[in-house]
Amino acid sequence: MTGSLKARILEDVKDAMRAREKARLAILRMVTAAIKQREVDRRTASLDDASVVAVLEKMLKQRRESANQYESAGRDDLATAEREEIAVIETYMPRALDPAEIEAMIAAAVEEAAAATMKDMGRVMGLLKPRMQGRADMGAVSAAVRARLSG
């Protein structure tokens, strides 16, 4: 177990078992299963923290979409369950960047990539993604980079 985030999650599974927190335990087991599945898919012994964050991001995105669909269908009970899962998973995500930090990182990446036009967007996003993974909505970052490069 090289990833400290993975180790923390596994330790929290044990703590939830000891405390008999059934709902939290079920969510944490779902998280560990998703991590294990990614390890099997990649044929690796253990994921690093960045890969674990990517798994958690994917889980959060799925749950947010499901919660929104359940709410629009009038199934507040299911939406509430999804929101509870989101709350537990979010505790393992890195600290979110504030808008000023995001803007500063975009400016630095544009300068570092010597980007001037939309053709350079891929290079800028390639620099930003590993730095912001799990800490910012990459869709919003992409839109901000696009706006910056288009004029």
C-alpha positions in Angstrom: 0.0 0.0 0.0 2.0 2.9 -1.3 -0.7 5.5 -1.5 -1.3 7.3 1.8 -4.8 8.2 0.7 -5.7 4.6 0.0 -4.2 3.6 3.4 -6.3 6.3 5.1 -9.5 5.0 3.4 -8.7 1.4 4.5 -8.0 2.5 8.0 -11.3 4.4 8.0 -13.1 1.1 6.9 -11.7 -0.6 10.0 -12.8 2.4 12.2 -16.3 2.3 10.8 -16.5 -1.5 11.5 -15.4 -1.0 15.1 -17.9 1.9 15.5 -20.6 -0.1 13.8 -21.4 2.7 11.4 -23.2 0.7 8.8 -24.0 3.4 6.3 -20.5 4.9 6.4 -19.0 1.4 6.2 -21.1 0.5 3.1 -19.9 3.7 1.3 -16.3 3.1 2.2 -16.4 -0.5 1.0 -17.9 0.8 -2.3 -14.9 3.2 -2.5 -12.4 0.5 -1.8 -14.0 -1.8 -4.4 -13.7 1.0 -7.0 -10.1 1.5 -6.1 -9.4 -2.3 -6.3 -11.2 -2.4 -9.7 -9.0 0.3 -11.0 -5.9 -1.6 -9.8 -7.1 -4.8 -11.5 -7.8 -2.9 -14.7 -4.4 -1.3 -14.7 -2.7 -4.6 -13.5 -0.9 -2.7 -10.7 -0.4 -3.6 -7.1 -1.4 -0.3 -5.7 -2.6 3.1 -7.0 -0.8 6.3 -6.1 -2.7 9.2 -4.5 -3.4 10.9 -7.9 -5.0 7.8 -9.3 -7.1 7.3 -6.1 -8.3 11.0 -6.4 -9.2 10.3 -10.1 -11.3 7.3 -8.9 -13.0 9.4 -6.2 -13.7 12.2 -8.8 -15.4 9.8 -11.1 -17.5 8.4 -8.2 -18.5 12.0 -7.1 -19.5 12.9 -10.7 -21.6 9.8 -11.0 -23.4 10.5 -7.7 -24.0 14.1 -8.4 -25.6 13.2 -11.8 -27.7 10.5 -10.1 -28.8 12.8 -7.3 -29.9 15.5 -9.8 -31.8 12.8 -11.8 -33.5 11.5 -8.7 -34.5 15.0 -7.6 -36.0 15.8 -11.0 -37.9 12.6 -10.8 -39.3 13.4 -7.4 -37.3 10.6 -5.6 -36.0 12.7 -2.7 -35.2 9.5 -0.7 -32.8 8.3 -3.4 -31.3 11.7 -3.9 -30.6 12.0 -0.2 -28.8 8.6 -0.2 -26.6 9.9 -3.1 -25.9 13.1 -1.2 -24.8 11.1 1.8 -22.4 9.1 -0.3 -21.1 12.4 -1.8 -20.5 13.8 1.7 -18.4 10.8 2.7 -16.4 10.6 -0.5 -15.7 14.4 -0.5 -13.8 14.0 2.9 -11.0 12.2 1.0 -10.7 14.9 -1.7 -7.8 17.4 -1.6 -8.6 21.0 -0.6 -10.5 22.8 -3.4 -8.8 25.7 -5.1 -10.4 29.1 -4.7 -11.1 31.2 -7.9 -8.0 33.4 -7.4 -5.7 30.4 -7.1 -7.3 28.8 -10.3 -6.8 32.1 -12.2 -3.2 32.4 -11.1 -2.5 28.7 -12.1 -4.1 29.3 -15.5 -2.0 32.4 -16.0 1.1 30.6 -15.1 0.3 27.6 -17.3 -0.5 29.9 -20.3 2.9 31.7 -19.8 4.8 28.4 -19.3 3.3 26.9 -22.5 3.8 30.2 -24.3 0.2 29.9 -25.4 -1.3 32.5 -27.6 -4.1 30.9 -29.6 -6.8 28.1 -29.2 -4.3 25.8 -30.9 -2.3 25.9 -27.6 -5.2 24.9 -25.4 -4.2 21.2 -25.3 -0.7 22.1 -24.0 -2.1 24.4 -21.3 -4.7 21.9 -20.2 -1.9 19.2 -20.1 0.0 21.4 -17.7 -3.1 22.2 -15.5 -4.7 18.8 -15.2 -2.1 17.2 -13.0 -1.8 20.3 -10.8 -5.6 20.8 -10.4 -6.8 17.1 -10.4 -9.4 16.8 -7.7 -9.1 20.4 -6.6 -11.1 22.2 -9.3 -13.9 21.5 -11.8 -11.9 20.8 -14.9 -14.8 21.7 -17.1 -14.9 25.2 -15.6 -11.1 25.4 -15.9 -11.3 24.4 -19.5 -13.9 27.1 -20.2 -11.7 29.7 -18.4 -8.6 28.7 -20.5 -10.7 28.8 -23.7 -11.9 32.3 -22.8 -8.4 33.5 -22.0 -6.9 32.1 -25.3 -9.7 33.3 -27.5 -9.4 36.9 -26.7 
